[in-house]
Amino acid sequence: MKIHEYQGKELFRNAGVLVPNGFPAFSVEEAVEAVDKLNTDTVVVKAQIHAGGRGKGGGIKLAIGKEEVRQRADNMLGMNLVTHQTGPTGKQVQRLLIEEASDIIRELYAGIVLDRSRGRFVFMVSTEGGVEIEEVAAETPDKIIKEWINPNADMRSYQARKLAFSLGLEGAQVKHAIKTFLALWNVFRDYDCSLIEINPLVITKSDEIIALDSKINFDDNALFRHKDIQEMR
């Protein structure tokens, strides 16, 4: 089972992962109302579909002011968004996320998945945030750093620290990254996820680590334990 970005970010927020303030919108009017709730003129309008590559397909747009938000939302809602993951048929956009813009200084990648070849979970990070991880793996695999976690075990602080240092983080960034990585692992473990991916995970000018994206898949066989997740379908 998959959920949308705005739903995944709510799980992240509850676990202590920093995410931008934002509101889902199912209509143009709700998108405009979200600007008032955010109390900022500069927002990002993001199409909510179960596929990556939305930005390249025109599904992520910066907007300044209510009229531009109205225009962006009107163009996106109902559009057939085609990305490299949707195939040529694309997916219809039925909801949006209206989110405050972030002051970004670096874009990173973070993901957790089951490595079936080893029978262990693997926490991956890369300095190549914003680039499709399949492309990084094919062209520069050395830029993907991995830490393996045994089944029925937990991610350790020293593993999160190793990942933070491998990204070249310094000072407060390291502390914030360790907290973020451990919190992401907690979400993965507690909700029986089969995949978590944040691309990009960003560093802001204030050295905060923010999940600018959220992709979460759940193990269908474990959904009986998570009624709250089933309701997100």
Secondary structure, DSSP 4 states (H G I P E B T S, - for coil): -B--HHHHHHHHHHHT-----EEEESSHHHHHHHHHHHT-SEEEEEE--S-S-TTTTT-EEEEESHHHHHHHHHHHTT-EE--TTT-TT-EE---EEEEE---EEEEEEEEEEEETTTTEEEEEEES-TTS-HHHHHHH-GGGEEEEEE-TT----HHHHHHHHHHTT--THHHHHHHHHHHHHHHHHHHTTEEEEEEEEEEEETTS-EEE---EEEE-GGGGGG-HHHHTT-
